[in-house]
Amino acid sequence: MAVRLPLTPRLLLLLTLPPLLWAGNAVVGRALIDSAPPVLLNALRWLLALLLLLPLTRAPWRKPGLIRTHWRWWTATGVLGMSAYNTLQYQALHSSSAVNVTLIAASLPLAMLLVGRVGFAQRIRGHHLLGAGLSLLGVLVVIAQGRPTQLLALQFVQGDLLMLLATLSWAGYSWLLTRRPPALADWGWIDVLALQMAFGLAVALPLAGAEQLWTTVPTRWDAGLGLALLYIVAGPSLIAYRCWSLGVGEGGPALAGFFVNLTPLFAALLSGLLLGEAAQGFHAVAFVLIAAGIAVSAKS
């Protein structure tokens, strides 16, 4: 698909910054596997982000009845988008690398097709199937670690499977965003995000408490964890979301979609620099396949 909109420096920044921050989230999450258990890390992330947004919210206080009326939508989006997705991602990073996690997350088009068809009766077209097939092949390359014979034994890494579940969760969240109740049309992005955080935390906080009964990962309340949380809250949770919203508004979703593929590339570069997890040849193959699948799927 030809891009007719000029790629101004502002638009390039708005669409490049979110994948960079999301890649950093995966790398930081990987670095914290010995500093904080995953469910607690996710709960702290959204609790701190919510505390920052609360003073800026307006609609929830003016129209509290819309919260009660549409509680099912708030609950589903909060649990899938904030509680389930991020908890599964942080848990996946305990046994899978940051590069693998972001590459599997890049298979979102396949998850979107599956959830759209099963949950929302959406028609799947031929080029969608081709794109989904390429994305799936890329995921299989990651899981097989470049060795096709490994697929015959179906020996999956636990983190890879958890990230597949996380991707399905994000697909469900994304579809639900397209079913936003009309009564909420005039709510700003801060109002919507803050309410989703609140409903997600209603699940994440009790789970974080229960996690303390079985986790073997100690929580290290030190400067390193504090700085990591500062980045996770300010970057992937707030700045990336706002930049992405502005970028999609200015460049359109079709153009923005191609920039998502930068996430695994950034994750590979950051992992090599910060964690010593250098990208391997099969990562490049998987990236090309997933990027091609998304490009094919994006055609109208």
ZIBEL-V608821 format. One record per residue. N is the residue number from 1. OMEGA is omega in whole degrees, 0 to 359 (NA if undefined). NEAR is the number of other ideal C-beta (glycine too) atoms within 10 Angstrom. Layout:
n=N omega=OMEGA near=NEAR
n=N omega=OMEGA near=NEAR
//
This chain:
n=1 omega=181 near=11
n=2 omega=178 near=3
n=3 omega=183 near=11
n=4 omega=182 near=7
n=5 omega=179 near=11
n=6 omega=180 near=7
n=7 omega=179 near=11
n=8 omega=177 near=11
n=9 omega=179 near=7
n=10 omega=182 near=11
n=11 omega=177 near=18
n=12 omega=180 near=13
n=13 omega=182 near=12
n=14 omega=184 near=22
n=15 omega=179 near=24
n=16 omega=182 near=15
n=17 omega=180 near=18
n=18 omega=177 near=25
n=19 omega=178 near=22
n=20 omega=180 near=21
n=21 omega=178 near=23
n=22 omega=175 near=21
n=23 omega=177 near=25
n=24 omega=177 near=21
n=25 omega=179 near=27
n=26 omega=181 near=29
n=27 omega=178 near=26
n=28 omega=178 near=23
n=29 omega=177 near=26
n=30 omega=181 near=25
n=31 omega=184 near=16
n=32 omega=185 near=22
n=33 omega=178 near=16
n=34 omega=184 near=9
n=35 omega=181 near=16
n=36 omega=177 near=23
n=37 omega=190 near=22
n=38 omega=182 near=24
n=39 omega=178 near=24
n=40 omega=179 near=21
n=41 omega=179 near=27
n=42 omega=180 near=30
n=43 omega=178 near=25
n=44 omega=180 near=20
n=45 omega=186 near=25
n=46 omega=176 near=25
n=47 omega=179 near=19
n=48 omega=179 near=18
n=49 omega=179 near=23
n=50 omega=179 near=21
n=51 omega=178 near=12
n=52 omega=184 near=16
n=53 omega=186 near=19
n=54 omega=180 near=14
n=55 omega=183 near=6
n=56 omega=182 near=10
n=57 omega=180 near=19
n=58 omega=187 near=11
n=59 omega=182 near=18
n=60 omega=181 near=17
n=61 omega=180 near=9
n=62 omega=185 near=11
n=63 omega=181 near=15
n=64 omega=180 near=10
n=65 omega=179 near=9
n=66 omega=176 near=17
n=67 omega=179 near=15
n=68 omega=183 near=8
n=69 omega=186 near=14
n=70 omega=184 near=16
n=71 omega=180 near=11
n=72 omega=180 near=10
n=73 omega=178 near=18
n=74 omega=181 near=22
n=75 omega=182 near=16
n=76 omega=181 near=17
n=77 omega=180 near=24
n=78 omega=182 near=24
n=79 omega=183 near=20
n=80 omega=186 near=22
n=81 omega=183 near=23
n=82 omega=185 near=28
n=83 omega=187 near=26
n=84 omega=187 near=23
n=85 omega=186 near=24
n=86 omega=176 near=27
n=87 omega=179 near=26
n=88 omega=179 near=25
n=89 omega=180 near=27
n=90 omega=177 near=28
n=91 omega=179 near=24
n=92 omega=182 near=29
n=93 omega=177 near=26
n=94 omega=180 near=17
n=95 omega=179 near=14
n=96 omega=182 near=25
n=97 omega=178 near=25
n=98 omega=179 near=27
n=99 omega=179 near=30
n=100 omega=183 near=28
n=101 omega=181 near=31
n=102 omega=177 near=30
n=103 omega=178 near=31
n=104 omega=177 near=29
n=105 omega=179 near=25
n=106 omega=175 near=29
n=107 omega=182 near=27
n=108 omega=179 near=20
n=109 omega=178 near=24
n=110 omega=179 near=28
n=111 omega=179 near=26
n=112 omega=179 near=22
n=113 omega=182 near=20
n=114 omega=181 near=16
n=115 omega=179 near=21
n=116 omega=180 near=19
n=117 omega=185 near=13
n=118 omega=187 near=10
n=119 omega=187 near=12
n=120 omega=175 near=12
n=121 omega=180 near=7
n=122 omega=180 near=15
n=123 omega=177 near=7
n=124 omega=180 near=12
n=125 omega=185 near=13
n=126 omega=182 near=7
n=127 omega=174 near=13
n=128 omega=179 near=22
n=129 omega=178 near=14
n=130 omega=179 near=15
n=131 omega=179 near=23
n=132 omega=179 near=22
n=133 omega=178 near=15
n=134 omega=178 near=22
n=135 omega=178 near=28
n=136 omega=178 near=17
n=137 omega=177 near=17
n=138 omega=177 near=28
n=139 omega=180 near=25
n=140 omega=177 near=15
n=141 omega=179 near=23
n=142 omega=182 near=29
n=143 omega=180 near=21
n=144 omega=182 near=18
n=145 omega=176 near=14
n=146 omega=181 near=14
n=147 omega=184 near=10
n=148 omega=182 near=9
n=149 omega=181 near=7
n=150 omega=179 near=14
n=151 omega=181 near=13
n=152 omega=180 near=9
n=153 omega=179 near=8
n=154 omega=179 near=7
n=155 omega=182 near=9
n=156 omega=170 near=15
n=157 omega=185 near=16
n=158 omega=180 near=12
n=159 omega=178 near=21
n=160 omega=179 near=20
n=161 omega=179 near=16
n=162 omega=180 near=24
n=163 omega=174 near=28
n=164 omega=177 near=20
n=165 omega=178 near=16
n=166 omega=180 near=24
n=167 omega=175 near=25
n=168 omega=177 near=20
n=169 omega=179 near=22
n=170 omega=177 near=22
n=171 omega=177 near=23
n=172 omega=177 near=25
n=173 omega=182 near=21
n=174 omega=178 near=17
n=175 omega=179 near=18
n=176 omega=177 near=19
n=177 omega=177 near=13
n=178 omega=177 near=9
n=179 omega=179 near=10
n=180 omega=181 near=14
n=181 omega=181 near=13
n=182 omega=181 near=6
n=183 omega=181 near=12
n=184 omega=186 near=18
n=185 omega=183 near=7
n=186 omega=177 near=9
n=187 omega=177 near=21
n=188 omega=184 near=12
n=189 omega=179 near=12
n=190 omega=180 near=19
n=191 omega=182 near=20
n=192 omega=182 near=18
n=193 omega=180 near=25
n=194 omega=179 near=21
n=195 omega=177 near=24
n=196 omega=176 near=26
n=197 omega=182 near=26
n=198 omega=180 near=20
n=199 omega=176 near=21
n=200 omega=180 near=29
n=201 omega=178 near=21
n=202 omega=176 near=15
n=203 omega=186 near=17
n=204 omega=183 near=26
n=205 omega=176 near=18
n=206 omega=178 near=12
n=207 omega=178 near=15
n=208 omega=176 near=21
n=209 omega=179 near=12
n=210 omega=181 near=11
n=211 omega=182 near=19
n=212 omega=181 near=11
n=213 omega=184 near=6
n=214 omega=185 near=7
n=215 omega=175 near=15
n=216 omega=180 near=5
n=217 omega=179 near=16
n=218 omega=175 near=10
n=219 omega=182 near=14
n=220 omega=181 near=12
n=221 omega=181 near=10
n=222 omega=182 near=10
n=223 omega=180 near=8
n=224 omega=178 near=13
n=225 omega=180 near=16
n=226 omega=179 near=10
n=227 omega=179 near=11
n=228 omega=179 near=21
n=229 omega=178 near=19
n=230 omega=178 near=11
n=231 omega=183 near=15
n=232 omega=182 near=26
n=233 omega=185 near=20
n=234 omega=185 near=15
n=235 omega=183 near=19
n=236 omega=186 near=23
n=237 omega=186 near=23
n=238 omega=183 near=18
n=239 omega=182 near=14
n=240 omega=181 near=19
n=241 omega=181 near=17
n=242 omega=179 near=15
n=243 omega=180 near=18
n=244 omega=179 near=20
n=245 omega=179 near=15
n=246 omega=181 near=16
n=247 omega=178 near=23
n=248 omega=179 near=18
n=249 omega=182 near=11
n=250 omega=184 near=15
n=251 omega=182 near=22
n=252 omega=183 near=13
n=253 omega=182 near=10
n=254 omega=178 near=14
n=255 omega=182 near=19
n=256 omega=183 near=19
n=257 omega=181 near=19
n=258 omega=182 near=16
n=259 omega=177 near=21
n=260 omega=182 near=21
n=261 omega=176 near=19
n=262 omega=185 near=20
n=263 omega=180 near=24
n=264 omega=177 near=31
n=265 omega=177 near=21
n=266 omega=180 near=21
n=267 omega=179 near=31
n=268 omega=180 near=24
n=269 omega=181 near=16
n=270 omega=179 near=21
n=271 omega=178 near=24
n=272 omega=182 near=14
n=273 omega=190 near=11
n=274 omega=186 near=14
n=275 omega=183 near=15
n=276 omega=179 near=7
n=277 omega=184 near=18
n=278 omega=178 near=12
n=279 omega=179 near=18
n=280 omega=183 near=14
n=281 omega=182 near=8
n=282 omega=175 near=16
n=283 omega=179 near=25
n=284 omega=178 near=15
n=285 omega=180 near=15
n=286 omega=180 near=29
n=287 omega=180 near=24
n=288 omega=181 near=14
n=289 omega=180 near=23
n=290 omega=178 near=30
n=291 omega=178 near=20
n=292 omega=179 near=17
n=293 omega=179 near=26
n=294 omega=179 near=23
n=295 omega=179 near=16
n=296 omega=181 near=18
n=297 omega=184 near=23
n=298 omega=181 near=17
n=299 omega=180 near=12
n=300 omega=NA near=6
//
